Amino acid sequence: MLDPGAIFPFPLDDFQLEAIDALNQGHSVVVSAPTGSGKTLVGEYAIYRALAHGQKVFYTTPLKALSNQKLRDFREQFGADKVGLLTGDLSLNREAQVVVMTTEIFRNMLYAEADSGDDPLEGVEAVVLDECHYMNDSQRGTVWEESIIHCPPPIQLVALSATVANAGQLTDWIERVHGPTRLVLSDHRPVPLAFSFCSAKGLHPLLNDEGTGLHPNCKVWRAPKGSHRKGTKTPKPPQPEAPPLGFVVAQMAERDMLPAIYFIFSRRGCDKGVKELGKATLVTPAEQARIKARLDSFVATTPEAVREGGHAEALLRGIAAHHAGVLPAWKELIEELFQQGLIKVVFATETLAAGINMPARTTVISALSKRTERGHRALMGSEFLQMAGRAGRRGLDSQGYVVTVQSRFEGVREAGQLAIAPADPLVSQFTPSYGMVLNLLQRYDLAKAKELVERSFGRYLATLDLAEDEARIAQLMQQLDSLEDGSGEVPWDDFEDYEKQRGHLREERRILRILQQQAEETLAHELTLALQFASEGTLVSLKAPQLRGRVTPAVIVAKVKGPGQFPLLLCLTDDNVWLLLPCGAVVALHAELSCLQVSQVEAPELRHSGELRHGDQASGGLALAVASMASRHDMVTAQYDLAGEVQAHARLVHDLEEQLELHPAHRWGDRRQLKKHRRRMEELQLEIDERQRLLHFRSNRHWDTFLALIEVLRFFGALAGAEGLEPTEVGRTVAALRGDNELWLGLALMSGHLDELDPPQLAAVFEAISTEVNRPDLWCGFPPPPAAEEALHDLRGLRRELERQQECAKVTFPLWWEPELTGLVHAWAKGASWSDVIGNTSLDEGDVVRILRRTVDLLAQVPYCEAISEQLRTKARAALKAINRFPVCEIEDLLSSGNGQLDSAIERPMP
């Protein structure tokens, strides 16, 4: 057992000693501690221990730039002969005891392990997973999960993570899928942080002495009165004016808070920041001389990597910009000078916070929200912590400073909330891919593949939530059971049948009303015309509101002029009631019956339609005569009810009513209550079904995706055999590739459409099918080579078919298609100068390097693909050599290329 005191010439923190103790006991460890707290020391101890045992250590990082930095650090620390590097296209001293690589390379090595004769993990004692919180990365987070799942249990894992909310869950999961693992937590920061807020009025403390809320002197901005009037849609009033960037830097310089990393969430903003500082000089003459000497040496070695636009001159004044649009070589120069304390302000995008060793005395966070592909959103707690954690240099500063700045969108309230916000939890980004499916099926049967897929962190997190969901489903099922018990002996089939019959009866009654209305409208016109000629004494049947809906026998005693063209009728009913009504109140005219004598009866004087008066003894005799006629003849049925189809439908309704009364359910208790009871049971059943469906989806979504990918692979002949699960030559070729859509790349390479292209043309097509540039202002001065255009045209049908199959299988993997830049890649491969290439595109230098490196990654994979023609392999090697020159490859790669060789562990292109 190694004594840490003998290795490190300074006392170790408790969490470092705890992690070392866990390693010495044979456990894997998860170390979750703030940025800059010294987590890397635990990984370094694992290296010292392995060297003492004559064993090996793989040190993995999320970014190639971080791998290069670790390579330099470890060569200095452990000796150049003991440290190697593996990248997508270069292998330096790969047999060394300490091999640095991206986590992606390590994942690919685990998949390739069973295929090669020699075991690349032989003699490996530990694997360090640096920046393990990268599991949250939406595009590449799955790499960490796959690495942990497939890493052999005897190898110790050293997972180093920034502070996350659920480090305990991560540890528990690693213990389940890999072996005994101990969590080491620390919130101790060797250099404490002080939070400030900068407005146009100056720099002020942000938090109170306890660090639990805003400082008492902080004035929270409130919108002026009258800006929120009710009922008006006035835009949100702007926050106070943001302080000028030069003012913020001057405030920090006055307080001796430099050097600083000034985080701005756009490349343009970073470059603009350099210009806004004007001619300000932040370094001493002695420091300036040191910068100049290093810059002169850089210019002499790599003149094409010098950034134009005043950046070299700004560098001499201690000011620089660092973002993805800058050449990697220039970024490394900035990192080197910053680490030496020679650059005082670096304007950087948040990618600088991702593990690159560039600690500063101060970090400035210029905005607390940022624009993303999905719109503007607030910073997350972990993003803020990651950037803030760059402040405070161990051994140099007694305190680090974090400065938040007033912006258009946020002020002191939002800054205070983020400064005390907890870290976010890790989530799973695990997603099966074509490569994963083929690699697993090459080695395991379907049952074992399923077991491995279901060992993901995502499935583990789902099971934690599933317990809660399952408990809720059980609770709902219990409620349903009690409702079913409470409904006693109710035969619900009969009840449903009764409800159906009731529904049927309701519908037939509705139809009967419509038929009656139609017959009534037809008859009303005929009756009105006939009544004009009807004589006094004619018997009629009336229906009016005054008669309470009853069809009433009556006799016409007189006709009175009405307001329109038709007369009003003065009638006497069988109940001895006088009524003055319009013709429309008559629903039957009994012209076939004898008229009654009405002349002797004195009629009352009624003036208004609808007026009613009770008769006297004198009219009673006539009323009895009407009643006598009504008793002998049907005078209580409206004439429209005698229409054939109305009568037929009325009989149907009557029959249905009788059937319903004979149904057993008709004699049950409160049917309304039963119906309510039944509806509640149905609602519960629907909720249970929906929750079970979601539960199934969350439990099985990864496996369902895996099975869907199998179907797509079978369609394209990548899987065959009796059960359709054996990778064919096509499948093995796709399995050897790494990319965002390995099947698309493999099918394109095996199509034969690329075989006749020369190396520069091949490189151009490779760029088009492996990259995407999401820039609306994209332009390129080099026209696409005709041969490459023709090859891409030939690939269109294949791409459309794959797109169709993916849609059918409900899986989404990108099918990159970027022909606009084929001319640029072709020109570079043909030997064009870097300045000529950059002068002919709207892209930044860093973007061009990234696109060319993706192309290099794909070209480097071709020699290891089984079903690709020898002709294409040879041309891919030549194309790789043509484009992999500085600044696409790094200076170190050039210097080491004598010892380097292409390696089969291929790195997936970086986003």
MARDO-610704 format. One record per residue (C-alpha): residue number from 1; residue in one letter; y negated, x negated, z. Coordinates in steps of 0.05 Angstrom, whole numbers. Layout:
MARDO-610704
num,residu,north,east,up
NUM,A,Y,X,Z
...
//
This chain:
MARDO-610704
num,residu,north,east,up
1,M,0,0,0
2,L,-67,-28,-20
3,D,-123,-34,32
4,P,-186,-1,3
5,G,-228,-48,47
6,A,-199,-108,10
7,I,-219,-79,-58
8,F,-287,-47,-47
9,P,-341,-89,-13
10,F,-374,-29,21
11,P,-351,25,70
12,L,-320,86,37
13,D,-339,158,49
14,D,-290,203,86
15,F,-272,243,24
16,Q,-256,179,-15
17,L,-210,155,41
18,E,-177,224,44
19,A,-163,223,-31
20,I,-136,151,-28
21,D,-90,172,30
22,A,-63,231,-11
23,L,-49,184,-71
24,N,-13,135,-25
25,Q,31,192,-1
26,G,52,206,-72
27,H,10,269,-82
28,S,-34,287,-141
29,V,-106,301,-121
30,V,-163,346,-141
31,V,-229,315,-119
32,S,-287,364,-122
33,A,-353,333,-102
34,P,-426,333,-124
35,T,-447,293,-185
36,G,-464,221,-165
37,S,-424,224,-100
38,G,-373,170,-119
39,K,-313,210,-145
40,T,-299,156,-197
41,L,-280,108,-141
42,V,-217,148,-129
43,G,-197,138,-202
44,E,-213,64,-196
45,Y,-169,59,-134
46,A,-111,90,-175
47,I,-122,34,-226
48,Y,-123,-22,-174
49,R,-59,6,-143
50,A,-23,12,-210
51,L,-43,-60,-229
52,A,-15,-84,-162
53,H,51,-47,-177
54,G,54,-73,-249
55,Q,46,-2,-273
56,K,-2,33,-322
57,V,-58,84,-316
58,F,-87,130,-369
59,Y,-160,145,-357
60,T,-182,207,-396
61,T,-253,233,-408
62,P,-280,293,-446
63,L,-323,254,-495
64,K,-313,193,-540
65,A,-381,166,-517
66,L,-357,170,-444
67,S,-292,136,-463
68,N,-331,79,-494
69,Q,-374,73,-432
70,K,-312,71,-387
71,L,-282,18,-433
72,R,-342,-27,-423
73,D,-344,-15,-347
74,F,-269,-26,-337
75,R,-267,-89,-381
76,E,-320,-118,-335
77,Q,-284,-94,-272
78,F,-211,-108,-288
79,G,-214,-158,-345
80,A,-215,-145,-421
81,D,-141,-161,-428
82,K,-121,-106,-380
83,V,-160,-50,-413
84,G,-146,-14,-479
85,L,-177,44,-518
86,L,-145,100,-560
87,T,-188,141,-607
88,G,-172,183,-667
89,D,-177,126,-716
90,L,-173,63,-673
91,S,-124,33,-625
92,L,-149,-27,-584
93,N,-99,-63,-538
94,R,-59,1,-531
95,E,-5,-35,-490
96,A,-56,-53,-436
97,Q,-44,-29,-365
98,V,-107,13,-366
99,V,-117,55,-429
100,V,-180,96,-436
101,M,-177,158,-482
102,T,-205,227,-490
103,T,-165,282,-455
104,E,-151,309,-525
105,I,-116,244,-545
106,F,-74,249,-481
107,R,-54,321,-497
108,N,-34,302,-567
109,M,7,244,-540
110,L,45,292,-495
111,Y,63,335,-556
112,A,83,274,-597
113,E,124,244,-540
114,A,190,277,-558
115,D,184,258,-632
116,S,176,183,-624
117,G,231,135,-605
118,D,190,99,-552
119,D,161,138,-494
120,P,85,127,-492
121,L,85,149,-419
122,E,135,97,-397
123,G,109,58,-338
124,V,49,105,-328
125,E,38,115,-254
126,A,-24,159,-256
127,V,-68,197,-304
128,V,-141,205,-286
129,L,-173,269,-312
130,D,-247,253,-307
131,E,-298,309,-312
132,C,-242,360,-301
133,H,-292,417,-296
134,Y,-295,412,-372
135,M,-238,464,-369
136,N,-296,513,-372
137,D,-315,489,-442
138,S,-306,549,-488
139,Q,-284,508,-548
140,R,-241,453,-518
141,G,-225,473,-446
142,T,-153,490,-465
143,V,-139,415,-473
144,W,-141,403,-398
145,E,-93,460,-384
146,E,-43,437,-437
147,S,-48,365,-410
148,I,-32,387,-339
149,I,24,434,-361
150,H,60,382,-404
151,C,48,319,-362
152,P,115,297,-331
153,P,118,313,-256
154,P,131,240,-233
155,I,62,220,-259
156,Q,6,229,-208
157,L,-55,267,-232
158,V,-124,248,-207
159,A,-169,306,-226
160,L,-243,290,-214
161,S,-288,350,-217
162,A,-360,367,-203
163,T,-370,421,-150
164,V,-337,486,-171
165,A,-329,551,-133
166,N,-253,555,-139
167,A,-228,484,-131
168,G,-175,513,-84
169,Q,-147,556,-140
170,L,-146,497,-188
171,T,-108,456,-137
172,D,-58,511,-122
173,W,-45,520,-197
174,I,-34,445,-208
175,E,14,445,-149
176,R,54,502,-181
177,V,59,473,-251
178,H,60,398,-236
179,G,79,381,-165
180,P,50,368,-94
181,T,-26,365,-100
182,R,-80,358,-47
183,L,-151,384,-52
184,V,-206,338,-28
185,L,-272,373,-21
186,S,-340,342,-7
187,D,-410,370,-7
188,H,-438,303,17
189,R,-488,271,-29
190,P,-501,197,-13
191,V,-572,204,-38
192,P,-600,271,-14
193,L,-642,313,-62
194,A,-712,340,-52
195,F,-731,400,-96
196,S,-802,408,-123
197,F,-838,457,-167
198,C,-892,437,-217
199,S,-945,486,-240
200,A,-1012,473,-274
201,K,-1040,464,-203
202,G,-994,406,-185
203,L,-927,386,-155
204,H,-905,422,-92
205,P,-843,426,-48
206,L,-797,483,-71
207,L,-751,495,-12
208,N,-761,502,63
209,D,-737,448,111
210,E,-670,482,120
211,G,-659,486,44
212,T,-644,561,50
213,G,-704,592,16
214,L,-772,581,-14
215,H,-822,535,20
216,P,-874,575,60
217,N,-930,547,16
218,C,-898,573,-48
219,K,-937,630,-77
220,V,-891,677,-117
221,W,-928,702,-179
222,R,-935,777,-186
223,A,-959,814,-247
224,P,-1033,836,-242
225,K,-1047,908,-221
226,G,-1048,957,-278
227,S,-999,918,-321
228,H,-943,967,-303
229,R,-972,1036,-317
230,K,-923,1094,-315
231,G,-903,1121,-382
232,T,-931,1063,-422
233,K,-888,1012,-458
234,T,-931,951,-446
235,P,-897,883,-457
236,K,-879,843,-395
237,P,-941,804,-375
238,P,-932,729,-385
239,Q,-922,682,-327
240,P,-978,633,-309
241,E,-991,577,-360
242,A,-938,521,-360
243,P,-966,453,-341
244,P,-973,402,-399
245,L,-915,355,-404
246,G,-960,294,-395
247,F,-987,325,-331
248,V,-916,332,-302
249,V,-900,258,-318
250,A,-967,235,-289
251,Q,-953,274,-225
252,M,-885,239,-218
253,A,-914,170,-235
254,E,-967,179,-180
255,R,-912,193,-129
256,D,-867,136,-152
257,M,-813,185,-176
258,L,-796,149,-241
259,P,-748,134,-276
260,A,-735,207,-294
261,I,-690,247,-341
262,Y,-732,304,-369
263,F,-684,360,-391
264,I,-709,402,-450
265,F,-661,450,-484
266,S,-677,433,-556
267,R,-676,370,-598
268,R,-744,386,-627
269,G,-771,394,-557
270,C,-744,326,-537
271,D,-776,291,-597
272,K,-840,329,-585
273,G,-840,305,-513
274,V,-841,233,-537
275,K,-902,248,-581
276,E,-938,287,-526
277,L,-938,227,-480
278,G,-983,194,-533
279,K,-996,121,-520
280,A,-978,124,-446
281,T,-944,60,-423
282,L,-897,69,-364
283,V,-870,-3,-360
284,T,-898,-70,-336
285,P,-910,-126,-386
286,A,-848,-162,-360
287,E,-805,-100,-371
288,Q,-836,-90,-439
289,A,-816,-161,-458
290,R,-744,-148,-437
291,I,-742,-83,-478
292,K,-771,-120,-538
293,A,-720,-176,-534
294,R,-663,-125,-532
295,L,-694,-83,-588
296,D,-703,-145,-632
297,S,-630,-163,-622
298,F,-610,-91,-639
299,V,-652,-91,-702
300,A,-623,-157,-724
301,T,-551,-132,-715
302,T,-558,-60,-740
303,P,-625,-48,-775
304,E,-602,19,-804
305,A,-591,47,-734
306,V,-664,39,-713
307,R,-695,108,-704
308,E,-758,119,-744
309,G,-817,164,-729
310,G,-848,122,-674
311,H,-786,122,-629
312,A,-780,46,-629
313,E,-853,39,-610
314,A,-844,92,-555
315,L,-783,53,-529
316,L,-828,-8,-517
317,R,-871,37,-473
318,G,-810,60,-432
319,I,-803,128,-466
320,A,-743,155,-506
321,A,-708,218,-532
322,H,-632,228,-525
323,H,-597,285,-559
324,A,-541,303,-609
325,G,-587,290,-669
326,V,-595,216,-651
327,L,-548,163,-678
328,P,-494,144,-627
329,A,-514,71,-632
330,W,-587,87,-616
331,K,-564,132,-558
332,E,-522,76,-530
333,L,-583,29,-532
334,I,-624,81,-494
335,E,-567,89,-442
336,E,-562,13,-434
337,L,-638,4,-424
338,F,-642,64,-377
339,Q,-585,37,-334
340,Q,-625,-27,-328
341,G,-685,12,-304
342,L,-727,-7,-365
343,I,-737,63,-393
344,K,-778,107,-346
345,V,-773,175,-380
346,V,-716,201,-424
347,F,-725,269,-456
348,A,-655,296,-462
349,T,-615,358,-478
350,E,-565,380,-424
351,T,-507,342,-459
352,L,-534,281,-422
353,A,-512,313,-357
354,A,-439,313,-380
355,G,-414,251,-346
356,I,-453,195,-381
357,N,-471,145,-327
358,M,-547,150,-329
359,P,-571,163,-258
360,A,-646,170,-248
361,R,-692,175,-188
362,T,-715,243,-214
363,T,-689,298,-259
364,V,-738,348,-289
365,I,-711,415,-311
366,S,-763,443,-359
367,A,-737,514,-363
368,L,-689,557,-322
369,S,-664,596,-382
370,K,-641,575,-451
371,R,-630,603,-520
372,T,-557,609,-541
373,E,-519,639,-600
374,R,-515,704,-559
375,G,-589,706,-542
376,H,-633,682,-485
377,R,-599,675,-418
378,A,-612,646,-349
379,L,-581,579,-330
380,M,-516,584,-291
381,G,-511,553,-222
382,S,-463,499,-246
383,E,-508,480,-305
384,F,-567,471,-258
385,L,-525,432,-208
386,Q,-498,386,-262
387,M,-568,368,-286
388,A,-597,363,-216
389,G,-539,318,-195
390,R,-564,262,-241
391,A,-621,250,-191
392,G,-616,196,-138
393,R,-587,127,-153
394,R,-537,103,-102
395,G,-559,37,-71
396,L,-629,42,-103
397,D,-660,106,-77
398,S,-663,136,-7
399,Q,-677,204,-39
400,G,-670,236,-106
401,Y,-719,287,-134
402,V,-707,350,-175
403,V,-769,379,-207
404,T,-769,449,-236
405,V,-827,469,-281
406,Q,-866,534,-290
407,S,-849,563,-358
408,R,-866,625,-400
409,F,-804,660,-374
410,E,-793,636,-302
411,G,-832,615,-241
412,V,-822,592,-170
413,R,-777,651,-150
414,E,-725,636,-204
415,A,-729,562,-189
416,G,-715,575,-115
417,Q,-656,621,-130
418,L,-623,569,-175
419,A,-636,511,-127
420,I,-596,546,-72
421,A,-545,580,-118
422,P,-471,563,-108
423,A,-430,531,-163
424,D,-395,576,-213
425,P,-318,582,-213
426,L,-275,550,-266
427,V,-247,599,-316
428,S,-190,589,-364
429,Q,-201,576,-438
430,F,-127,570,-454
431,T,-111,595,-524
432,P,-46,586,-563
433,S,-58,554,-632
434,Y,-16,543,-694
435,G,-6,470,-672
436,M,16,491,-602
437,V,66,542,-629
438,L,98,492,-677
439,N,98,435,-627
440,L,132,478,-574
441,L,183,507,-623
442,Q,200,436,-647
443,R,222,419,-577
444,Y,243,483,-540
445,D,275,551,-551
446,L,232,613,-548
447,A,247,628,-474
448,K,225,558,-452
449,A,163,562,-497
450,K,145,628,-463
451,E,154,597,-395
452,L,107,540,-414
453,V,54,586,-444
454,E,56,629,-381
455,R,43,568,-337
456,S,-30,567,-359
457,F,-88,568,-309
458,G,-110,632,-343
459,R,-44,666,-327
460,Y,-48,639,-255
461,L,-119,668,-246
462,A,-96,733,-277
463,T,-39,740,-227
464,L,-89,734,-170
465,D,-127,793,-199
466,L,-63,827,-219
467,A,-42,835,-146
468,E,-105,876,-134
469,D,-95,916,-199
470,E,-22,928,-182
471,A,-41,952,-113
472,R,-91,1001,-144
473,I,-39,1027,-193
474,A,11,1036,-135
475,Q,-43,1075,-97
476,L,-56,1120,-157
477,M,19,1132,-167
478,Q,24,1151,-94
479,Q,-32,1202,-103
480,L,4,1229,-165
481,D,69,1235,-126
482,S,35,1273,-70
483,L,3,1321,-120
484,E,71,1332,-153
485,D,101,1345,-84
486,G,43,1392,-67
487,S,55,1434,-128
488,G,122,1456,-98
489,E,170,1490,-145
490,V,120,1502,-201
491,P,158,1493,-266
492,W,102,1457,-304
493,D,135,1468,-371
494,D,128,1544,-360
495,F,57,1534,-336
496,E,39,1494,-398
497,D,72,1548,-442
498,Y,32,1602,-405
499,E,-33,1563,-415
500,K,-16,1556,-489
501,Q,-4,1631,-495
502,R,-70,1646,-459
503,G,-105,1600,-506
504,H,-73,1635,-565
505,L,-94,1703,-538
506,R,-166,1679,-529
507,E,-168,1656,-601
508,E,-139,1722,-629
509,R,-190,1762,-588
510,R,-246,1719,-617
511,I,-220,1734,-688
512,L,-216,1809,-672
513,R,-289,1809,-650
514,I,-308,1775,-716
515,L,-268,1827,-757
516,Q,-301,1884,-718
517,Q,-370,1855,-729
518,Q,-357,1847,-804
519,A,-331,1919,-809
520,E,-390,1944,-767
521,E,-441,1911,-812
522,T,-409,1940,-875
523,L,-404,2010,-844
524,A,-474,2011,-813
525,H,-506,2009,-882
526,E,-461,2066,-908
527,L,-474,2109,-846
528,T,-549,2100,-849
529,L,-551,2123,-921
530,A,-506,2184,-905
531,L,-547,2204,-844
532,Q,-609,2215,-888
533,F,-572,2275,-919
534,A,-534,2299,-857
535,S,-556,2368,-833
536,E,-574,2388,-762
537,G,-512,2407,-722
538,T,-470,2350,-752
539,L,-424,2317,-701
540,V,-429,2241,-692
541,S,-404,2186,-646
542,L,-458,2143,-614
543,K,-458,2073,-584
544,A,-522,2049,-550
545,P,-542,2009,-488
546,Q,-565,2074,-454
547,L,-493,2099,-459
548,R,-466,2036,-424
549,G,-424,2014,-483
550,R,-383,2079,-485
551,V,-371,2110,-554
552,T,-400,2179,-539
553,P,-390,2245,-577
554,A,-456,2279,-595
555,V,-489,2329,-642
556,I,-552,2318,-684
557,V,-603,2371,-661
558,A,-663,2346,-701
559,K,-688,2290,-744
560,V,-755,2258,-726
561,K,-795,2212,-772
562,G,-782,2140,-751
563,P,-825,2078,-757
564,G,-788,2054,-820
565,Q,-758,2089,-880
566,F,-700,2119,-839
567,P,-709,2177,-789
568,L,-696,2177,-714
569,L,-641,2225,-691
570,L,-650,2272,-631
571,C,-579,2281,-605
572,L,-546,2317,-547
573,T,-483,2284,-518
574,D,-421,2316,-489
575,D,-450,2298,-420
576,N,-512,2342,-433
577,V,-558,2282,-443
578,W,-614,2283,-495
579,L,-626,2217,-533
580,L,-674,2196,-588
581,L,-638,2140,-626
582,P,-642,2104,-693
583,C,-589,2115,-747
584,G,-558,2047,-728
585,A,-533,2077,-662
586,V,-485,2122,-700
587,V,-415,2090,-705
588,A,-379,2151,-734
589,L,-402,2211,-776
590,H,-355,2271,-771
591,A,-374,2306,-836
592,E,-304,2336,-841
593,L,-316,2378,-777
594,S,-355,2443,-776
595,C,-428,2437,-758
596,L,-450,2469,-692
597,Q,-505,2520,-685
598,V,-564,2483,-654
599,S,-624,2526,-674
600,Q,-623,2569,-610
601,V,-627,2508,-564
602,E,-697,2486,-546
603,A,-701,2410,-554
604,P,-745,2368,-509
605,E,-802,2327,-537
606,L,-779,2254,-540
607,R,-827,2206,-574
608,H,-798,2136,-568
609,S,-733,2108,-596
610,G,-683,2100,-539
611,E,-717,2152,-495
612,L,-668,2193,-453
613,R,-672,2260,-415
614,H,-619,2300,-379
615,G,-606,2370,-407
616,D,-613,2435,-370
617,Q,-570,2498,-365
618,A,-595,2522,-432
619,S,-569,2459,-468
620,G,-505,2457,-426
621,G,-469,2507,-472
622,L,-481,2463,-532
623,A,-458,2401,-494
624,L,-393,2439,-476
625,A,-382,2455,-549
626,V,-389,2381,-567
627,A,-339,2363,-511
628,S,-291,2417,-537
629,M,-293,2388,-607
630,A,-284,2317,-579
631,S,-222,2339,-541
632,R,-190,2366,-604
633,H,-212,2309,-651
634,D,-218,2233,-640
635,M,-292,2223,-629
636,V,-288,2162,-582
637,T,-265,2111,-634
638,A,-318,2075,-674
639,Q,-307,2084,-748
640,Y,-305,2009,-760
641,D,-246,2004,-712
642,L,-206,2047,-761
643,A,-211,1992,-815
644,G,-140,1969,-834
645,E,-146,1895,-817
646,V,-183,1910,-752
647,Q,-128,1958,-730
648,A,-73,1907,-749
649,H,-108,1852,-709
650,A,-120,1899,-650
651,R,-45,1913,-648
652,L,-30,1837,-649
653,V,-78,1826,-591
654,H,-46,1884,-553
655,D,24,1854,-564
656,L,1,1786,-540
657,E,-29,1817,-477
658,E,37,1851,-462
659,Q,76,1786,-473
660,L,29,1748,-426
661,E,38,1800,-372
662,L,113,1793,-377
663,H,110,1716,-371
664,P,136,1691,-304
665,A,73,1649,-293
666,H,30,1712,-295
667,R,55,1732,-226
668,W,41,1664,-193
669,G,-13,1653,-142
670,D,-83,1627,-157
671,R,-74,1603,-228
672,R,-144,1573,-230
673,Q,-126,1529,-171
674,L,-60,1511,-204
675,K,-97,1492,-268
676,K,-145,1448,-228
677,H,-86,1417,-194
678,R,-52,1405,-260
679,R,-116,1374,-291
680,R,-122,1326,-232
681,M,-49,1304,-244
682,E,-63,1292,-317
683,E,-127,1252,-302
684,L,-88,1209,-253
685,Q,-33,1197,-305
686,L,-85,1176,-357
687,E,-118,1128,-309
688,I,-50,1098,-290
689,D,-31,1090,-363
690,E,-98,1056,-380
691,R,-93,1009,-320
692,Q,-21,991,-338
693,R,-42,977,-410
694,L,-98,930,-386
695,L,-50,898,-337
696,H,0,885,-392
697,F,-55,856,-437
698,R,-80,808,-383
699,S,-10,788,-364
700,N,16,779,-434
701,R,-44,766,-480
702,H,-28,692,-489
703,W,45,706,-505
704,D,26,764,-551
705,T,-20,715,-588
706,F,37,664,-591
707,L,83,716,-623
708,A,28,738,-672
709,L,19,665,-694
710,I,95,660,-706
711,E,89,718,-755
712,V,33,684,-794
713,L,71,618,-795
714,R,134,653,-821
715,F,93,685,-877
716,F,71,616,-901
717,G,140,585,-895
718,A,124,541,-835
719,L,181,573,-794
720,A,249,591,-820
721,G,322,591,-797
722,A,367,648,-774
723,E,316,672,-723
724,G,255,647,-760
725,L,238,598,-704
726,E,255,530,-735
727,P,195,490,-761
728,T,206,473,-834
729,E,178,413,-870
730,V,114,453,-879
731,G,114,470,-804
732,R,126,398,-783
733,T,67,377,-826
734,V,21,429,-795
735,A,46,408,-726
736,A,24,336,-739
737,L,-48,359,-751
738,R,-104,371,-702
739,G,-163,416,-719
740,D,-195,483,-707
741,N,-143,515,-753
742,E,-84,468,-766
743,L,-50,518,-813
744,W,-111,522,-859
745,L,-116,446,-861
746,G,-41,437,-873
747,L,-37,489,-928
748,A,-97,459,-963
749,L,-67,388,-960
750,M,1,411,-984
751,S,-26,457,-1039
752,G,-26,401,-1092
753,H,-98,419,-1111
754,L,-124,355,-1079
755,D,-74,306,-1106
756,E,-114,286,-1169
757,L,-180,274,-1133
758,D,-205,202,-1124
759,P,-219,178,-1053
760,P,-294,197,-1050
761,Q,-279,266,-1079
762,L,-222,275,-1029
763,A,-268,257,-971
764,A,-318,309,-997
765,V,-265,365,-998
766,F,-239,344,-929
767,E,-310,353,-902
768,A,-315,423,-933
769,I,-250,449,-901
770,S,-258,417,-832
771,T,-331,428,-811
772,E,-384,481,-803
773,V,-459,471,-800
774,N,-493,532,-772
775,R,-564,516,-795
776,P,-606,565,-836
777,D,-650,509,-864
778,L,-591,468,-889
779,W,-603,431,-955
780,C,-573,370,-989
781,G,-604,330,-1046
782,F,-536,306,-1072
783,P,-502,357,-1118
784,P,-428,373,-1103
785,P,-381,331,-1146
786,P,-351,376,-1201
787,A,-279,355,-1185
788,A,-288,373,-1112
789,E,-319,440,-1131
790,E,-259,455,-1176
791,A,-210,437,-1121
792,L,-246,482,-1072
793,H,-246,538,-1124
794,D,-170,530,-1130
795,L,-164,535,-1053
796,R,-202,601,-1049
797,G,-140,645,-1061
798,L,-101,609,-1006
799,R,-159,617,-958
800,R,-165,692,-973
801,E,-90,702,-962
802,L,-92,666,-895
803,E,-154,706,-875
804,R,-116,770,-893
805,Q,-54,750,-853
806,Q,-97,731,-792
807,E,-131,799,-795
808,C,-63,835,-798
809,A,-39,794,-738
810,K,-105,806,-701
811,V,-116,731,-689
812,T,-181,694,-701
813,F,-182,621,-721
814,P,-238,592,-763
815,L,-227,577,-837
816,W,-283,527,-847
817,W,-316,526,-915
818,E,-378,481,-922
819,P,-386,461,-995
820,E,-461,448,-988
821,L,-450,379,-959
822,T,-395,354,-1005
823,G,-446,316,-1047
824,L,-472,280,-985
825,V,-402,257,-963
826,H,-385,238,-1035
827,A,-448,195,-1040
828,W,-434,160,-973
829,A,-361,147,-994
830,K,-387,118,-1061
831,G,-429,67,-1022
832,A,-498,100,-1016
833,S,-542,69,-962
834,W,-553,104,-896
835,S,-627,113,-908
836,D,-613,144,-977
837,V,-563,193,-946
838,I,-610,214,-889
839,G,-668,221,-938
840,N,-628,272,-978
841,T,-611,323,-924
842,S,-645,368,-873
843,L,-594,347,-820
844,D,-609,298,-764
845,E,-575,231,-765
846,G,-530,250,-706
847,D,-506,312,-743
848,V,-489,272,-805
849,V,-449,222,-763
850,R,-412,280,-729
851,I,-394,312,-796
852,L,-370,245,-824
853,R,-330,230,-761
854,R,-295,297,-767
855,T,-277,279,-838
856,V,-252,211,-813
857,D,-210,246,-761
858,L,-176,289,-814
859,L,-166,231,-863
860,A,-135,190,-807
861,Q,-82,244,-796
862,V,-57,247,-867
863,P,-10,186,-864
864,Y,30,219,-808
865,C,41,285,-844
866,E,111,296,-871
867,A,103,341,-932
868,I,42,307,-963
869,S,49,268,-1028
870,E,47,192,-1026
871,Q,-9,195,-1076
872,L,-52,235,-1026
873,R,-34,189,-968
874,T,-57,128,-1007
875,K,-122,161,-1028
876,A,-135,186,-957
877,R,-129,114,-931
878,A,-178,90,-984
879,A,-226,148,-969
880,L,-223,133,-894
881,K,-240,60,-907
882,A,-298,80,-952
883,I,-333,126,-903
884,N,-315,95,-836
885,R,-370,43,-837
886,F,-430,35,-791
887,P,-463,77,-766
888,V,-405,127,-774
889,C,-360,79,-737
890,E,-387,45,-675
891,I,-407,-28,-670
892,E,-349,-41,-622
893,D,-300,-10,-673
894,L,-327,-59,-725
895,L,-321,-118,-679
896,S,-251,-99,-659
897,S,-226,-76,-727
898,G,-187,-140,-735
899,N,-143,-120,-676
900,G,-148,-45,-688
901,Q,-100,-2,-726
902,L,-95,72,-745
903,D,-62,110,-690
904,S,-20,173,-693
905,A,-53,204,-632
906,I,-107,242,-668
907,E,-169,268,-634
908,R,-192,339,-648
909,P,-262,338,-677
910,M,-316,344,-626
911,P,-360,406,-627
//
